[in-house]
Amino acid sequence: MSARMLLSTEPVSFGFVVRRFLAASITAAMVGLGTKDYFTSTGLWLAVSGGAGYAAPEVTDYILRWVKAKGESELKKVSGNAKTKSTETKAKSKSRK
């Protein structure tokens, strides 16, 4: 993963690198600890934990984008309902006069 970021031609920030590094290392460590007793081959065990660490930053980015999109859609619903209610209230008050 480090080589992938170093060889990338896209400009990245320090926070981006740290976030991806932490996502990969935490995931690889958790998968490694969780699967250690299931594999008799050390190479296969390391390959599984390394593969999980390699995929973790992309999965984390996808989840963050999904949560952000869900949050924005909920905000639009709430702000849309507030505008609709205030418009209905104004219309009712004008019709009563």
VEXDREN-2710 file (C-alpha; in Angstrom, 1 decimal):
% VEXDREN-2710
k/r/px/py/pz
1/MET/0.0/0.0/0.0
2/SER/2.8/2.4/0.8
3/ALA/4.4/1.7/-2.6
4/ARG/1.1/2.3/-4.3
5/MET/0.8/5.7/-2.7
6/LEU/4.5/6.6/-3.4
7/LEU/4.1/5.6/-7.1
8/SER/0.8/7.5/-7.5
9/THR/0.9/10.5/-9.8
10/GLU/-2.1/12.1/-8.1
11/PRO/-1.4/14.8/-5.5
12/VAL/-2.5/13.7/-2.0
13/SER/-2.5/15.4/1.3
14/PHE/-0.9/14.2/4.5
15/GLY/-4.3/13.5/6.1
16/PHE/-5.3/11.3/3.2
17/VAL/-2.1/9.2/3.5
18/VAL/-2.6/8.9/7.3
19/ARG/-6.2/7.9/7.0
20/ARG/-5.5/5.2/4.4
21/PHE/-2.5/3.9/6.3
22/LEU/-4.5/3.6/9.5
23/ALA/-7.4/1.9/7.7
24/ALA/-5.1/-0.6/6.1
25/SER/-3.0/-1.4/9.2
26/ILE/-6.0/-1.7/11.6
27/THR/-7.9/-3.9/9.2
28/ALA/-4.8/-6.1/8.5
29/ALA/-4.1/-6.5/12.2
30/MET/-7.7/-7.4/13.1
31/VAL/-8.0/-9.9/10.2
32/GLY/-4.6/-11.3/11.1
33/LEU/-5.6/-11.9/14.7
34/GLY/-9.0/-13.2/13.8
35/THR/-7.8/-15.7/11.2
36/LYS/-4.5/-16.9/12.8
37/ASP/-6.0/-20.1/14.1
38/TYR/-7.8/-21.0/10.8
39/PHE/-4.7/-21.3/8.6
40/THR/-2.0/-23.8/9.0
41/SER/0.2/-22.1/6.3
42/THR/1.9/-18.9/7.5
43/GLY/2.1/-17.7/3.9
44/LEU/-1.6/-18.0/3.3
45/TRP/-2.4/-16.4/6.6
46/LEU/-0.2/-13.4/5.7
47/ALA/-1.7/-13.2/2.3
48/VAL/-5.2/-13.0/3.7
49/SER/-4.3/-10.3/6.2
50/GLY/-2.3/-8.4/3.6
51/GLY/-5.2/-8.6/1.1
52/ALA/-7.6/-7.3/3.6
53/GLY/-5.3/-4.5/4.4
54/TYR/-4.8/-3.7/0.7
55/ALA/-8.6/-3.4/0.1
56/ALA/-9.4/-1.6/3.4
57/PRO/-8.7/2.0/2.2
58/GLU/-11.0/1.7/-0.8
59/VAL/-13.8/0.1/1.3
60/THR/-13.4/2.9/3.9
61/ASP/-13.6/5.6/1.3
62/TYR/-16.7/4.0/-0.2
63/ILE/-18.4/3.8/3.3
64/LEU/-17.5/7.4/4.0
65/ARG/-19.0/8.6/0.7
66/TRP/-22.1/6.5/1.3
67/VAL/-22.6/7.9/4.8
68/LYS/-22.1/11.4/3.6
69/ALA/-24.6/11.0/0.7
70/LYS/-27.1/9.5/3.1
71/GLY/-26.6/12.4/5.5
72/GLU/-27.0/15.0/2.8
73/SER/-30.2/13.4/1.5
74/GLU/-31.6/13.3/5.0
75/LEU/-30.8/17.0/5.5
76/LYS/-32.5/17.8/2.2
77/LYS/-35.6/15.9/3.4
78/VAL/-35.6/17.8/6.7
79/SER/-35.0/21.2/5.2
80/GLY/-37.5/20.5/2.4
81/ASN/-40.2/19.6/5.0
82/ALA/-39.4/22.7/7.1
83/LYS/-39.8/24.9/4.0
84/THR/-43.0/23.2/3.0
85/LYS/-44.5/23.6/6.5
86/SER/-43.6/27.2/6.7
87/THR/-45.1/27.9/3.3
88/GLU/-48.3/26.1/4.3
89/THR/-48.5/28.1/7.5
90/LYS/-48.0/31.4/5.6
91/ALA/-50.7/30.4/3.1
92/LYS/-53.2/29.4/5.8
93/SER/-52.6/32.7/7.7
94/LYS/-53.1/34.7/4.6
95/SER/-56.4/32.9/3.8
96/ARG/-57.7/33.5/7.3
97/LYS/-57.3/37.3/7.0
END
